[in-house]
Structures are given as structure tokens and as C-alpha cells.
Amino acid sequence: MLVTLRTKEFASSSPRFYRMTISTAPTAPNKAQRQALAEETRRLTPQIIRSADASTESIYYSTQLPQRDLIPNARGPRITVQNSDSFTAARAILDTNPTAKIGVLNMASEKHPGGGWLRGALAQEEALCFRSTLAATLHKRFYPLPVLGAVWSPNVVVFRDEVATGARIYEPAEMFTVGVVSLAAMRRPLLTPDKRNFTRPQDIRTVRDKMRQTLRVLAVNNVTHCVLGAMGCGAFQNPPLQVALLFRDVLDEREFMGVFEEITFAVLDSRGEGNYAIFRDTLQSSS
């Protein structure tokens, strides 16, 4: 695990990169160490973007996209569920299908670009920002995000390993580029006393529309392989089983038949809270 963060230049045929010197310890990086990691990532981002011929370009969708035209006789995509970080799942797809156009769901803060990553917070959005150039594409003018607002970042360069394994800066050949759709889940909705369901019918409708908006943004940008997640089932306290069931229902809608080749749900459940098992049992294709 990360303890100290220091950088030094190393030789490369590409423009200059920097390697991080990492000390290890048996515990996860604390908040101050994550803040240092965030600052280093932010500092390195401009040169990473230049060297990868990427950009800070993004597209802002302030309202819900219209329903897509139906594809006759189309079938749904293969769905898999992994206990994994979202970018790690994306890399696994590229390892087996280098031509895949990947779109990753960033379960974003609707209030702040990158959530609390610069303060050392560590939810899914922050984990993505620590590893990549994502934060530079989330422009302040987009915020606060509307209820169905979304940001599409087509050229996000992933240049670090997971925080949990030391956040190593990749060699140039290891770096990869994906698209990211940033959309906020419901924030701490009212739940039934057993915490298993939304209380208000309008919240269920909103969650469905957020899922549809996510898929429409990915589709309109010609994504072939999606990396989704347990939308709102962490810090935002959405009910995991109901969210998984709603995702299943939305993915079964005819609008999305034949649109994507494969959908992966990356549900990192390192603390054993059950979200991974719930999504796997609810969504994973049998074949």
C-alpha cells in the first residue's frame, strides 16, 4: 500500500514521464496520502494528455436523450459481473479485444467535478480520478449536474494502477484510453424501513431514467463494450437489489437490443458488503 509519493524522471522514447517511488505498508493509504496522490495525478495529467495525443474534450448533455430507434430482430448483449475496479475491468476487455470501443460509467457527484478526490475521499469516482486524466475533462461549467445531466469524456487516459495496489505509474506501453460517461445516482433517497426499496415511486422512475440516459450516451457515442456499476449503492445509499433489478429491466427494453456487444458490471466489494453477489446473481448472463 502507498505510504510515500515521490517522482523522478526516467528515460523513454516518448515525451518525459515520471516514475513514482512507492513504499509499502500493510494498511491502505490514509486520507493525507490519498491527497498527495491526487495532487501528483493532477500535476502529471497535462503531459500525459500531450504524450497520448488525448484531450480534455468532453460533451455535456443537460437533458435526457430521446429514445433510440429499434433494431429489428436484435438480441441483448452478453452481461458479466466482476468484483473489480472499473478501469481494471476495462483493461481486461482491451486485453482480449483490442479493437473494442469502451465506455465506463463514472458514478459521479452531481455537485463537484471528481467528487472529493482532491480531499482524499475514495469512492468510485475518486478512484477513477486518481488513476487517470478524467478530472481534467469534468469542467466546472457543467456543475451542478441536472438530474439527468451527463458528461461524455471520449479520451480519458488511464496511466496509474489501482490505489489499493500502490497506484504505480504505468510504463507508456501500459497506458490505455477509454471513454467515460459521468452521471450522478440518486443521493440518499428515502427508503423503506428495511432499507431494501425506494419509498417514492418518482424515485424509481428517476433511477430508470438515469440508467436509460447512461446507456443512450454510450450508444450515441458508438460504444461497443460498456463498463457499468452498482449505481448509487455505496455512499449514496441506494438499495442494491432494487437497483440491480431496475438495471435488468432497463437492459431488457427493446431500445437497447442489438446496441452493445457486451456489458460488464464492475462491482468492487472489497469489504464484503454483498453488492457484488447481488449484482452477479441478478444480472449475469447464463451463457
Phi, psi and omega in degrees: 000157186287133175234310179240149181234110176223149181238149172215150181288145173225158186288144177200152175286342177274175174304163191301135173239172180227139178258139179268133175273123188242128169260150183248156178208160185285353182249159179292156179301138179278181186299316180297322179291324176291325175299318178296320177298317180298316180297321179294316178300316179297321181292322182279341188304313182302318181287329176296316179299316180297314185292330181268002183055040178261200181198173173263015181299141172206159180243131183256127175248111185273338181227169184291135175290153181289161177300142181280154174295145182282145176260120184298140173056027182274158178241162180284166181281163169289137181240128174235155179233128182235143172275086195204154166295147185297315180290328176295321176296320178297318180296322179298323177296314180296328179297327182259342182218080186299340181268000181299139170262111190258136172238126183251134175278122169263113180281088199274161163284134176280351186260319190229131175302124181079006182061228182256031188295323180289341177267000178090012175292162184213071165256190187299315181299316180298319179300321177293319181293322178302326190267352197210185176267014185305313187303327181291346180263352182264087189282141186300332182294344180279349191252150357291145179291136172297170184306317180249020178288150180211154176236128176255119179249102190281342187228067179267122181266122176267116187232009176225156174280177181298148176301320184296339180250016173110354177055039179302138173284126182293151165295154182309321182290342181273341183292150179214161185240135178223165168268151180226130171255123181255122182210140184270139172282174172297134180265112176044063179290162174292132181240163174294162183305329179275001177067016185262347185216155170292145178278318189262128178304326181294332177291323176297317178298319180295317179297316177302316181293326175296319177296315178298317179299317177303310183292324179292320177298316178298318182292316183293340177259018169063032175289139177256330183232119183258142170243105181257191182200184180279080191304111175079007187269016175247249184298334182276354168062039171278152183284117190301313184295317180294322177297316179298318179295320178295319176300317180299317180296315182294318180294339178275354179293143185300331180306328186257006176288130177079006184273317184243150176280319183208143175236126176247128171264115176265106184240092182285119185230056185293339180264004176066038182277353173101352183297320180299311182297321180298312181291321178299311184291334183271326194243333190294135179295147181281344181234000000 
